[in-house]
């Protein structure tokens, strides 16, 4: 009987965590316009990680930006280069395209996926 109760509790806990989005992943190929930036996670959220690949002909500039201000951890990702980022809670990833043509990036996000997504000039 004790084993059944423990099994039911573990099953319910796992279902609850998955259904509430505590664990999850998100995959996207994102286009960033000329002289524009894509901002992922500019809201209150938990920690997450991003695996990305620059599938553009030009480098992309990336930095982290806590929602309460500031920037840190600048990174340049060359064409066809991959990068992995661990992002603290309440911190955004900013991917900047400083060229006059569209840029494309493949993103795989793990962890908290309740992230805002948008563009800024």
C-alpha positions in Angstrom: 0.0 0.0 0.0 2.8 2.4 0.9 4.5 1.7 -2.4 1.3 2.5 -4.3 0.9 5.8 -2.5 4.5 6.8 -3.2 4.1 5.8 -6.9 0.9 7.8 -7.2 2.5 10.8 -5.5 5.6 10.7 -7.8 3.4 10.4 -10.9 1.1 13.3 -9.9 4.2 15.4 -9.0 5.8 14.8 -12.4 2.5 15.5 -14.2 2.1 18.7 -12.3 5.6 20.0 -13.0 5.3 19.2 -16.7 1.8 20.7 -17.1 2.7 23.9 -15.3 5.7 24.4 -17.5 8.4 24.0 -14.8 10.3 21.8 -17.2 10.0 22.3 -21.0 11.8 23.1 -24.2 11.2 25.3 -27.1 12.7 25.1 -30.6 12.6 28.0 -33.1 14.3 29.3 -36.2 14.1 33.0 -35.8 14.6 35.8 -38.4 16.0 39.1 -37.2 15.6 42.1 -39.5 18.5 44.4 -40.6 19.8 46.6 -37.8 17.4 44.9 -35.3 17.6 42.7 -32.2 15.6 39.7 -30.9 15.0 39.8 -27.2 14.2 36.5 -25.4 13.0 36.6 -21.7 12.6 40.3 -21.0 10.1 39.5 -18.2 10.0 37.9 -14.8 10.9 34.2 -15.2 13.1 31.4 -13.9 16.5 30.2 -15.1 16.8 28.7 -18.6 19.5 27.7 -21.1 19.7 28.4 -24.8 21.6 26.4 -27.5 21.8 28.5 -30.6 23.3 28.3 -34.1 24.0 31.3 -36.3 22.7 30.2 -39.7 23.3 33.7 -41.3 26.2 34.9 -43.5 27.2 37.5 -40.9 28.2 37.4 -37.2 25.6 38.0 -34.5 26.3 40.0 -31.3 24.7 38.5 -28.2 24.6 39.7 -24.6 22.6 39.1 -21.4 20.4 41.9 -20.0 18.9 41.6 -16.5 15.3 43.0 -16.5 16.2 45.4 -13.7 18.9 47.0 -16.0 22.4 46.6 -17.3 24.1 44.2 -19.7 26.8 41.6 -19.4 28.5 38.6 -21.0 28.9 39.9 -24.6 29.5 37.2 -27.2 30.0 37.2 -31.0 28.7 34.2 -32.8 30.2 33.7 -36.2 28.3 32.2 -39.2 27.6 28.4 -38.7 29.0 28.7 -35.1 27.1 27.3 -32.2 26.9 28.7 -28.6 25.3 27.5 -25.4 24.1 30.0 -22.8 23.0 29.5 -19.2 20.7 32.4 -18.3 19.8 33.5 -14.8 16.2 34.2 -13.7 14.8 37.5 -14.8 17.5 38.0 -17.4 17.0 38.4 -21.1 19.1 37.2 -24.1 19.6 39.9 -26.7 20.6 38.7 -30.2 21.6 41.7 -32.4 21.9 41.8 -36.1 24.0 44.8 -37.0 24.0 44.2 -40.7 21.8 45.4 -43.6 20.3 42.0 -44.4 18.2 39.5 -42.5 19.8 37.2 -40.0 18.6 33.7 -39.0 19.3 31.8 -35.8 18.3 28.4 -34.6 17.3 28.4 -30.9 16.6 25.5 -28.5 15.5 26.7 -25.1 15.4 24.4 -22.0 14.1 25.2 -18.6 11.6 28.0 -17.9 9.9 28.6 -21.3 7.4 31.2 -20.1 9.6 33.8 -21.7 8.6 37.0 -23.5 9.8 37.3 -27.1 10.1 40.4 -29.2 12.1 42.7 -31.4 13.7 46.0 -30.7 15.7 48.5 -32.8 
